[in-house]
Amino acid sequence: GGSSGIGAATALELARCGARVILATRSARRGEAAASRIRRETGNNEVQFMHLDLASLRSVRAFASTFLRQEPQLHILINNAGVSAGGTTEDGFSLPFQVNHLGHFLLTQLLLERLRSCAPSRVVIVASSAHCAGRLRPESLGQPPSGLFSTFQDYCDSKLANVLHARELATREQGTQVTCYAVHPGFVNTSLFRHAPLWLKPLLLPLAWLLFLDASEGAQVVLDCATQDGLEPLSGRYFTDCGPRLPWPAGRDDRLARALWEGSERLVGL
């Protein structure tokens, strides 16, 4: 998710620090353009595009295979891509749940051994305060909820999954020097809102421009969790721009986190 918005702003700052950065994005045109712009702005030629479509588990596996073959090092994995649109993927899951959670879950699992071998390493999962309205049911994971506001509910469910994924990953990786953090970047004016219903856009878009953070401001807490010294004891925690915060109660449910993990493994075929 590095071709625009928070992901592009995050990649730009990492490149400025001298990191080798892989932009994993769905659109080759936007991904190549973003990589070229970042190389030009930073003078860092170690910024590359690789194709990844999180709405296709086949694409996730192909990306991981190519990455592991070509890149010997992985120290920071930032799971940033997100959608708020409705729909169903080629794998039969709801679009927001697969792109926002399942695709990232599979990607992280496929890259986990490389993260361990390069430890200390970190996984940063871009979540949202929208997890407060999430209602995950382990028996129906990946299926779109019903109701008038089903797309919004689906998005909130995926953001709760992000918080719980970070929590359970941190638990399972204790002692490996792989740490994980869920991040609420704030209310950021990004292309996420292009999927808002037509009736809502006249209200939402002016508010976004007037009141929301820009992408570089939203990227700051992501960068802090990726690079700040001394965060290791806080692995699994939920961060905002004010630092570590308690997520809403469902985001602290360890039984639900385990059920989500086991269900996600089943759905992606691990």
Secondary structure, DSSP 8 states (H G I E B T S, - for coil): --SSHHHHHHHHHHHHTT--EEEEES-HHHHHHHHHHHHHHH----EEEEE--TT-HHHHHHHHHHHHHH-S---EEEE--------B-TTSSBHHHIIIIIHHHHHHHHHHHHHHHT-SEEEEEE--GGGGG----GGGTTS---STTHHHHHHHHHHHHHHHHHHHHHHHTTTTTEEEEEE---SB-SGGGGGS-TTTHHHHHHHHHHHSB-HHHHHHHHHHHHH-TT-GGGTT-EEETTEEE---GGGG-HHHHHHHHHHHHHHHT-
